[in-house]
Structures are given as C-alpha cells and as structure tokens.
Amino acid sequence: KNFLYSDLLDKINSDVKYQCFTPDDLLYICNLLYDLGAIGHYEESDSRKHHYSFKFRNQTSSFNPDMNITLHFATARAYNIDTRFNSVARIGHKY
C-alpha cells in the first residue's frame, strides 16, 4: 500500500486509458485525496521504524510528491484493495 508519486506519473503516461489525465490533474487529485485523509505519507527512519503522516493528524501538513505515499487502511479496505504486497496496490483481486 506504499508507492511513489513517480509510479503514478509513469502509469498515466504509459497506459492509454489514463492518458486523459495530465500531470497537473494527477497532482490536484493527490492533493485532494491527501486533504481528505485517503492517502498520507510514509517514511522509515533510524529512530522510528515506520512513520505515517496524514492531514487529519497534522492540519498544517500538505501533500508532497517527493515523499512516499500510503493508502489509509480504511480506504484500502473500503475499495477492496489488496495491501499484502509493498508495491502499487492491486484493485479487485481475490486471493
């Protein structure tokens, strides 16, 4: 459930069905999802193994495309997104 903004950009640039989205559209959508708490940022550090940051935890934070992105667990569950693999989430697959 953790991924990079560059992965999303690559997807809209390489898949014909997503080419209706511009990079500006993608940035707008990510900002909106971050503000709604559906996505957040994820980082590992020496002092804390995992650190997640979401807008609802810090109202002054903003989306940063240079940081790792994570789906909020409830968002992933609500949309039946498999989060067992640490890569771009797979939607609608039954395992």
Secondary structure by P-SEA (a helix, b strand, c coil): ccccaaaaaaaaacccccccccaaaaaaaaaaaaaaccbbbbbccccccbbbbcccccccccccccccccccaaaaaaacccccccccccccccc
